[in-house]
Amino acid sequence: MVSGKVVGTIVSTRKVDTLVGSKFLEVRLFRNGEDTDEYLIAIDTVGAGIGEKVLITTGSGARLALDDPKTPTDAVIVGIIDETL
């Protein structure tokens, strides 16, 4: 899993049927608690918004976070981070 901050929303009018209704967010990744110049697009499953820190699962595990594990994805937001200790 990785963490980052939501910086934008992606609008897609045409997509695979299993992704219709999904919310796509652009996330700036953190490494060692610091911002990086790395970004990714993730499907939001928790209602995250711009400016929130989020927890993202990637790879084959990302599909398992969705209702249909056959959905083509490799990044899914699975949590909103309240604080880092």
N, CA, C and O atoms as CSV, one atom per row, in Angstrom:
chain,resi,resn,atom,element,x,y,z
A,1,MET,N,N,0.844,-1.183,0.000
A,1,MET,CA,C,0.000,0.000,0.000
A,1,MET,C,C,0.882,1.237,0.000
A,1,MET,O,O,2.029,1.220,0.446
A,2,VAL,N,N,0.303,2.303,-0.516
A,2,VAL,CA,C,0.993,3.587,-0.551
A,2,VAL,C,C,0.041,4.657,-0.029
A,2,VAL,O,O,-1.164,4.436,0.090
A,3,SER,N,N,0.606,5.817,0.279
A,3,SER,CA,C,-0.231,6.924,0.736
A,3,SER,C,C,0.054,8.150,-0.101
A,3,SER,O,O,1.093,8.253,-0.754
A,4,GLY,N,N,-0.892,9.087,-0.071
A,4,GLY,CA,C,-0.737,10.307,-0.837
A,4,GLY,C,C,-1.838,11.295,-0.512
A,4,GLY,O,O,-2.656,11.077,0.382
A,5,LYS,N,N,-1.839,12.386,-1.259
A,5,LYS,CA,C,-2.834,13.437,-1.074
A,5,LYS,C,C,-3.602,13.623,-2.373
A,5,LYS,O,O,-3.009,13.722,-3.447
A,6,VAL,N,N,-4.927,13.671,-2.268
A,6,VAL,CA,C,-5.774,13.862,-3.444
A,6,VAL,C,C,-5.589,15.297,-3.939
A,6,VAL,O,O,-5.752,16.257,-3.187
A,7,VAL,N,N,-5.242,15.417,-5.231
A,7,VAL,CA,C,-4.993,16.739,-5.809
A,7,VAL,C,C,-5.957,17.091,-6.932
A,7,VAL,O,O,-5.974,18.233,-7.391
A,8,GLY,N,N,-6.758,16.133,-7.383
A,8,GLY,CA,C,-7.675,16.447,-8.465
A,8,GLY,C,C,-8.631,15.319,-8.775
A,8,GLY,O,O,-8.480,14.193,-8.301
A,9,THR,N,N,-9.614,15.651,-9.582
A,9,THR,CA,C,-10.612,14.691,-10.041
A,9,THR,C,C,-10.411,14.467,-11.531
A,9,THR,O,O,-10.140,15.407,-12.279
A,10,ILE,N,N,-10.545,13.229,-11.953
A,10,ILE,CA,C,-10.429,12.881,-13.363
A,10,ILE,C,C,-11.829,12.619,-13.909
A,10,ILE,O,O,-12.587,11.837,-13.336
A,11,VAL,N,N,-12.168,13.270,-15.007
A,11,VAL,CA,C,-13.463,13.064,-15.654
A,11,VAL,C,C,-13.246,12.212,-16.893
A,11,VAL,O,O,-12.414,12.532,-17.742
A,12,SER,N,N,-13.994,11.133,-16.987
A,12,SER,CA,C,-13.894,10.223,-18.123
A,12,SER,C,C,-15.300,9.877,-18.593
A,12,SER,O,O,-16.054,9.225,-17.871
A,13,THR,N,N,-15.651,10.307,-19.788
A,13,THR,CA,C,-17.003,10.063,-20.283
A,13,THR,C,C,-17.154,8.699,-20.951
A,13,THR,O,O,-18.269,8.200,-21.103
A,14,ARG,N,N,-16.039,8.098,-21.346
A,14,ARG,CA,C,-16.086,6.774,-21.965
A,14,ARG,C,C,-15.113,5.875,-21.229
A,14,ARG,O,O,-13.940,6.210,-21.060
A,15,LYS,N,N,-15.617,4.726,-20.792
A,15,LYS,CA,C,-14.783,3.781,-20.056
A,15,LYS,C,C,-15.372,2.378,-20.130
A,15,LYS,O,O,-16.496,2.196,-20.596
A,16,VAL,N,N,-14.629,1.410,-19.680
A,16,VAL,CA,C,-15.086,0.028,-19.620
A,16,VAL,C,C,-16.360,-0.021,-18.771
A,16,VAL,O,O,-16.472,0.687,-17.770
A,17,ASP,N,N,-17.304,-0.849,-19.173
A,17,ASP,CA,C,-18.599,-0.913,-18.489
A,17,ASP,C,C,-18.489,-1.109,-16.981
A,17,ASP,O,O,-19.268,-0.523,-16.230
A,18,THR,N,N,-17.536,-1.921,-16.524
A,18,THR,CA,C,-17.422,-2.181,-15.078
A,18,THR,C,C,-16.901,-0.970,-14.303
A,18,THR,O,O,-16.935,-0.964,-13.073
A,19,LEU,N,N,-16.419,0.057,-15.014
A,19,LEU,CA,C,-15.945,1.277,-14.346
A,19,LEU,C,C,-16.974,2.406,-14.370
A,19,LEU,O,O,-16.750,3.456,-13.766
A,20,VAL,N,N,-18.098,2.203,-15.060
A,20,VAL,CA,C,-19.141,3.233,-15.095
A,20,VAL,C,C,-19.639,3.468,-13.670
A,20,VAL,O,O,-19.955,2.524,-12.947
A,21,GLY,N,N,-19.702,4.729,-13.283
A,21,GLY,CA,C,-20.131,5.091,-11.936
A,21,GLY,C,C,-18.987,5.232,-10.948
A,21,GLY,O,O,-19.193,5.682,-9.821
A,22,SER,N,N,-17.788,4.854,-11.355
A,22,SER,CA,C,-16.628,4.978,-10.475
A,22,SER,C,C,-16.099,6.406,-10.490
A,22,SER,O,O,-16.156,7.092,-11.511
A,23,LYS,N,N,-15.586,6.842,-9.350
A,23,LYS,CA,C,-14.986,8.169,-9.225
A,23,LYS,C,C,-13.466,7.992,-9.298
A,23,LYS,O,O,-12.889,7.195,-8.559
A,24,PHE,N,N,-12.830,8.742,-10.195
A,24,PHE,CA,C,-11.384,8.671,-10.377
A,24,PHE,C,C,-10.736,9.903,-9.768
A,24,PHE,O,O,-11.177,11.026,-10.016
A,25,LEU,N,N,-9.697,9.702,-8.975
A,25,LEU,CA,C,-8.992,10.812,-8.341
A,25,LEU,C,C,-7.503,10.758,-8.674
A,25,LEU,O,O,-6.913,9.682,-8.766
A,26,GLU,N,N,-6.909,11.934,-8.852
A,26,GLU,CA,C,-5.461,12.037,-9.034
A,26,GLU,C,C,-4.837,12.230,-7.664
A,26,GLU,O,O,-5.261,13.091,-6.893
A,27,VAL,N,N,-3.826,11.424,-7.364
A,27,VAL,CA,C,-3.208,11.435,-6.041
A,27,VAL,C,C,-1.706,11.680,-6.181
A,27,VAL,O,O,-1.028,11.024,-6.971
A,28,ARG,N,N,-1.200,12.639,-5.397
A,28,ARG,CA,C,0.248,12.875,-5.323
A,28,ARG,C,C,0.784,11.992,-4.206
A,28,ARG,O,O,0.338,12.091,-3.063
A,29,LEU,N,N,1.738,11.133,-4.533
A,29,LEU,CA,C,2.228,10.140,-3.585
A,29,LEU,C,C,3.186,10.726,-2.552
A,29,LEU,O,O,3.872,11.718,-2.799
A,30,PHE,N,N,3.209,10.076,-1.383
A,30,PHE,CA,C,4.162,10.386,-0.316
A,30,PHE,C,C,5.220,9.289,-0.259
A,30,PHE,O,O,4.930,8.124,-0.529
A,31,ARG,N,N,6.431,9.662,0.090
A,31,ARG,CA,C,7.506,8.704,0.406
A,31,ARG,C,C,8.156,9.210,1.685
A,31,ARG,O,O,8.594,10.359,1.751
A,32,ASN,N,N,8.219,8.364,2.690
A,32,ASN,CA,C,8.784,8.739,3.990
A,32,ASN,C,C,8.111,9.990,4.543
A,32,ASN,O,O,8.765,10.834,5.155
A,33,GLY,N,N,6.811,10.106,4.327
A,33,GLY,CA,C,6.047,11.215,4.860
A,33,GLY,C,C,6.178,12.524,4.112
A,33,GLY,O,O,5.620,13.536,4.537
A,34,GLU,N,N,6.899,12.528,3.016
A,34,GLU,CA,C,7.131,13.757,2.239
A,34,GLU,C,C,6.489,13.644,0.860
A,34,GLU,O,O,6.411,12.555,0.292
A,35,ASP,N,N,6.026,14.787,0.320
A,35,ASP,CA,C,5.495,14.822,-1.042
A,35,ASP,C,C,6.573,14.394,-2.032
A,35,ASP,O,O,7.761,14.640,-1.822
A,36,THR,N,N,6.141,13.753,-3.111
A,36,THR,CA,C,7.042,13.408,-4.205
A,36,THR,C,C,6.510,14.066,-5.477
A,36,THR,O,O,5.491,14.756,-5.450
A,37,ASP,N,N,7.195,13.848,-6.566
A,37,ASP,CA,C,6.715,14.307,-7.869
A,37,ASP,C,C,6.028,13.169,-8.612
A,37,ASP,O,O,5.899,13.206,-9.835
A,38,GLU,N,N,5.584,12.150,-7.864
A,38,GLU,CA,C,4.908,10.992,-8.443
A,38,GLU,C,C,3.401,11.118,-8.229
A,38,GLU,O,O,2.938,11.495,-7.153
A,39,TYR,N,N,2.658,10.796,-9.268
A,39,TYR,CA,C,1.202,10.860,-9.214
A,39,TYR,C,C,0.634,9.549,-9.731
A,39,TYR,O,O,1.285,8.838,-10.496
A,40,LEU,N,N,-0.580,9.237,-9.309
A,40,LEU,CA,C,-1.299,8.125,-9.903
A,40,LEU,C,C,-2.787,8.430,-9.900
A,40,LEU,O,O,-3.258,9.316,-9.187
A,41,ILE,N,N,-3.509,7.684,-10.707
A,41,ILE,CA,C,-4.960,7.797,-10.769
A,41,ILE,C,C,-5.519,6.578,-10.057
A,41,ILE,O,O,-5.130,5.447,-10.349
A,42,ALA,N,N,-6.438,6.811,-9.116
A,42,ALA,CA,C,-7.005,5.717,-8.336
A,42,ALA,C,C,-8.525,5.817,-8.315
A,42,ALA,O,O,-9.090,6.909,-8.377
A,43,ILE,N,N,-9.169,4.674,-8.229
A,43,ILE,CA,C,-10.615,4.631,-8.064
A,43,ILE,C,C,-10.915,4.861,-6.588
A,43,ILE,O,O,-10.312,4.234,-5.717
A,44,ASP,N,N,-11.850,5.764,-6.317
A,44,ASP,CA,C,-12.207,6.104,-4.941
A,44,ASP,C,C,-13.356,5.219,-4.462
A,44,ASP,O,O,-14.414,5.184,-5.090
A,45,THR,N,N,-13.153,4.505,-3.351
A,45,THR,CA,C,-14.212,3.662,-2.785
A,45,THR,C,C,-14.689,4.173,-1.434
A,45,THR,O,O,-15.575,3.572,-0.827
A,46,VAL,N,N,-14.113,5.282,-0.949
A,46,VAL,CA,C,-14.433,5.747,0.408
A,46,VAL,C,C,-14.959,7.173,0.470
A,46,VAL,O,O,-15.217,7.679,1.562
A,47,GLY,N,N,-15.123,7.828,-0.659
A,47,GLY,CA,C,-15.644,9.188,-0.665
A,47,GLY,C,C,-14.621,10.247,-0.310
A,47,GLY,O,O,-14.956,11.242,0.332
A,48,ALA,N,N,-13.376,10.047,-0.719
A,48,ALA,CA,C,-12.311,11.017,-0.446
A,48,ALA,C,C,-12.507,12.267,-1.293
A,48,ALA,O,O,-13.149,12.233,-2.343
A,49,GLY,N,N,-11.940,13.370,-0.813
A,49,GLY,CA,C,-12.039,14.624,-1.545
A,49,GLY,C,C,-10.687,15.272,-1.722
A,49,GLY,O,O,-9.693,14.828,-1.147
A,50,ILE,N,N,-10.652,16.320,-2.516
A,50,ILE,CA,C,-9.406,17.032,-2.776
A,50,ILE,C,C,-8.838,17.563,-1.465
A,50,ILE,O,O,-9.557,18.128,-0.641
A,51,GLY,N,N,-7.525,17.366,-1.289
A,51,GLY,CA,C,-6.824,17.818,-0.090
A,51,GLY,C,C,-6.711,16.766,0.998
A,51,GLY,O,O,-5.960,16.953,1.955
A,52,GLU,N,N,-7.438,15.670,0.874
A,52,GLU,CA,C,-7.381,14.634,1.911
A,52,GLU,C,C,-6.220,13.673,1.656
A,52,GLU,O,O,-5.877,13.367,0.514
A,53,LYS,N,N,-5.629,13.210,2.757
A,53,LYS,CA,C,-4.598,12.179,2.680
A,53,LYS,C,C,-5.308,10.833,2.624
A,53,LYS,O,O,-6.273,10.595,3.350
A,54,VAL,N,N,-4.814,9.954,1.750
A,54,VAL,CA,C,-5.497,8.682,1.523
A,54,VAL,C,C,-4.527,7.508,1.524
A,54,VAL,O,O,-3.322,7.666,1.327
A,55,LEU,N,N,-5.084,6.340,1.749
A,55,LEU,CA,C,-4.365,5.076,1.700
A,55,LEU,C,C,-4.820,4.351,0.442
A,55,LEU,O,O,-6.018,4.219,0.193
A,56,ILE,N,N,-3.859,3.881,-0.350
A,56,ILE,CA,C,-4.154,3.281,-1.650
A,56,ILE,C,C,-3.572,1.876,-1.713
A,56,ILE,O,O,-2.416,1.651,-1.355
A,57,THR,N,N,-4.381,0.946,-2.168
A,57,THR,CA,C,-3.868,-0.385,-2.448
A,57,THR,C,C,-3.643,-0.482,-3.953
A,57,THR,O,O,-4.425,0.044,-4.744
A,58,THR,N,N,-2.571,-1.157,-4.335
A,58,THR,CA,C,-2.201,-1.237,-5.741
A,58,THR,C,C,-2.018,-2.689,-6.172
A,58,THR,O,O,-2.014,-3.606,-5.351
A,59,GLY,N,N,-1.871,-2.866,-7.454
A,59,GLY,CA,C,-1.624,-4.199,-7.995
A,59,GLY,C,C,-2.872,-5.060,-7.983
A,59,GLY,O,O,-3.993,-4.552,-8.011
A,60,SER,N,N,-2.667,-6.365,-7.942
A,60,SER,CA,C,-3.802,-7.286,-8.026
A,60,SER,C,C,-4.745,-7.147,-6.835
A,60,SER,O,O,-5.936,-7.435,-6.958
A,61,GLY,N,N,-4.232,-6.709,-5.684
A,61,GLY,CA,C,-5.082,-6.501,-4.510
A,61,GLY,C,C,-6.099,-5.393,-4.706
A,61,GLY,O,O,-7.136,-5.379,-4.042
A,62,ALA,N,N,-5.818,-4.466,-5.609
A,62,ALA,CA,C,-6.744,-3.355,-5.855
A,62,ALA,C,C,-8.070,-3.876,-6.407
A,62,ALA,O,O,-9.131,-3.368,-6.048
A,63,ARG,N,N,-8.018,-4.869,-7.262
A,63,ARG,CA,C,-9.251,-5.425,-7.822
A,63,ARG,C,C,-10.139,-6.013,-6.745
A,63,ARG,O,O,-11.364,-5.969,-6.857
A,64,LEU,N,N,-9.533,-6.567,-5.697
A,64,LEU,CA,C,-10.302,-7.203,-4.630
A,64,LEU,C,C,-11.066,-6.184,-3.793
A,64,LEU,O,O,-12.012,-6.549,-3.096
A,65,ALA,N,N,-10.674,-4.917,-3.849
A,65,ALA,CA,C,-11.351,-3.871,-3.088
A,65,ALA,C,C,-12.632,-3.411,-3.775
A,65,ALA,O,O,-13.404,-2.648,-3.196
A,66,LEU,N,N,-12.863,-3.863,-4.992
A,66,LEU,CA,C,-14.047,-3.470,-5.756
A,66,LEU,C,C,-15.088,-4.583,-5.728
A,66,LEU,O,O,-14.782,-5.727,-5.393
A,67,ASP,N,N,-16.318,-4.233,-6.083
A,67,ASP,CA,C,-17.404,-5.216,-6.085
A,67,ASP,C,C,-17.162,-6.348,-7.080
A,67,ASP,O,O,-17.517,-7.499,-6.823
A,68,ASP,N,N,-16.560,-6.014,-8.210
A,68,ASP,CA,C,-16.302,-7.013,-9.249
A,68,ASP,C,C,-14.795,-7.167,-9.414
A,68,ASP,O,O,-14.147,-6.270,-9.954
A,69,PRO,N,N,-14.223,-8.277,-8.965
A,69,PRO,CA,C,-12.765,-8.454,-9.042
A,69,PRO,C,C,-12.226,-8.564,-10.472
A,69,PRO,O,O,-11.014,-8.650,-10.667
A,70,LYS,N,N,-13.102,-8.562,-11.462
A,70,LYS,CA,C,-12.658,-8.587,-12.858
A,70,LYS,C,C,-12.499,-7.180,-13.426
A,70,LYS,O,O,-12.109,-7.017,-14.582
A,71,THR,N,N,-12.802,-6.163,-12.617
A,71,THR,CA,C,-12.670,-4.778,-13.067
A,71,THR,C,C,-11.199,-4.453,-13.307
A,71,THR,O,O,-10.363,-4.721,-12.444
A,72,PRO,N,N,-10.867,-3.881,-14.463
A,72,PRO,CA,C,-9.465,-3.568,-14.757
A,72,PRO,C,C,-8.993,-2.331,-13.992
A,72,PRO,O,O,-9.326,-1.200,-14.346
A,73,THR,N,N,-8.218,-2.566,-12.948
A,73,THR,CA,C,-7.659,-1.458,-12.172
A,73,THR,C,C,-6.391,-1.907,-11.486
A,73,THR,O,O,-6.189,-3.098,-11.253
A,74,ASP,N,N,-5.533,-0.950,-11.160
A,74,ASP,CA,C,-4.340,-1.285,-10.391
A,74,ASP,C,C,-4.119,-0.320,-9.236
A,74,ASP,O,O,-3.071,-0.368,-8.593
A,75,ALA,N,N,-5.099,0.573,-8.951
A,75,ALA,CA,C,-4.990,1.479,-7.809
A,75,ALA,C,C,-6.378,1.844,-7.302
A,75,ALA,O,O,-7.207,2.351,-8.057
A,76,VAL,N,N,-6.630,1.582,-6.013
A,76,VAL,CA,C,-7.924,1.871,-5.412
A,76,VAL,C,C,-7.698,2.543,-4.056
A,76,VAL,O,O,-6.909,2.066,-3.241
A,77,ILE,N,N,-8.401,3.658,-3.825
A,77,ILE,CA,C,-8.337,4.323,-2.528
A,77,ILE,C,C,-9.217,3.532,-1.565
A,77,ILE,O,O,-10.415,3.367,-1.797
A,78,VAL,N,N,-8.610,3.043,-0.479
A,78,VAL,CA,C,-9.325,2.196,0.473
A,78,VAL,C,C,-9.452,2.832,1.852
A,78,VAL,O,O,-10.089,2.255,2.734
A,79,GLY,N,N,-8.860,4.006,2.059
A,79,GLY,CA,C,-8.975,4.656,3.360
A,79,GLY,C,C,-8.589,6.116,3.301
A,79,GLY,O,O,-7.808,6.541,2.450
A,80,ILE,N,N,-9.161,6.885,4.235
A,80,ILE,CA,C,-8.796,8.280,4.425
A,80,ILE,C,C,-7.971,8.349,5.699
A,80,ILE,O,O,-8.393,7.851,6.743
A,81,ILE,N,N,-6.802,8.962,5.620
A,81,ILE,CA,C,-5.878,9.036,6.767
A,81,ILE,C,C,-6.249,10.217,7.652
A,81,ILE,O,O,-6.253,11.361,7.199
A,82,ASP,N,N,-6.560,9.938,8.911
A,82,ASP,CA,C,-6.885,10.998,9.867
A,82,ASP,C,C,-5.627,11.655,10.422
A,82,ASP,O,O,-5.555,12.878,10.537
A,83,GLU,N,N,-4.640,10.836,10.765
A,83,GLU,CA,C,-3.380,11.359,11.253
A,83,GLU,C,C,-2.291,10.315,11.117
A,83,GLU,O,O,-2.573,9.119,11.057
A,84,THR,N,N,-1.067,10.760,11.070
A,84,THR,CA,C,0.089,9.890,10.991
A,84,THR,C,C,0.902,10.083,12.256
A,84,THR,O,O,1.263,11.210,12.596
A,85,LEU,N,N,1.191,9.009,12.951
A,85,LEU,CA,C,1.957,9.102,14.202
A,85,LEU,C,C,3.401,8.754,13.990
A,85,LEU,O,O,4.188,8.780,14.937
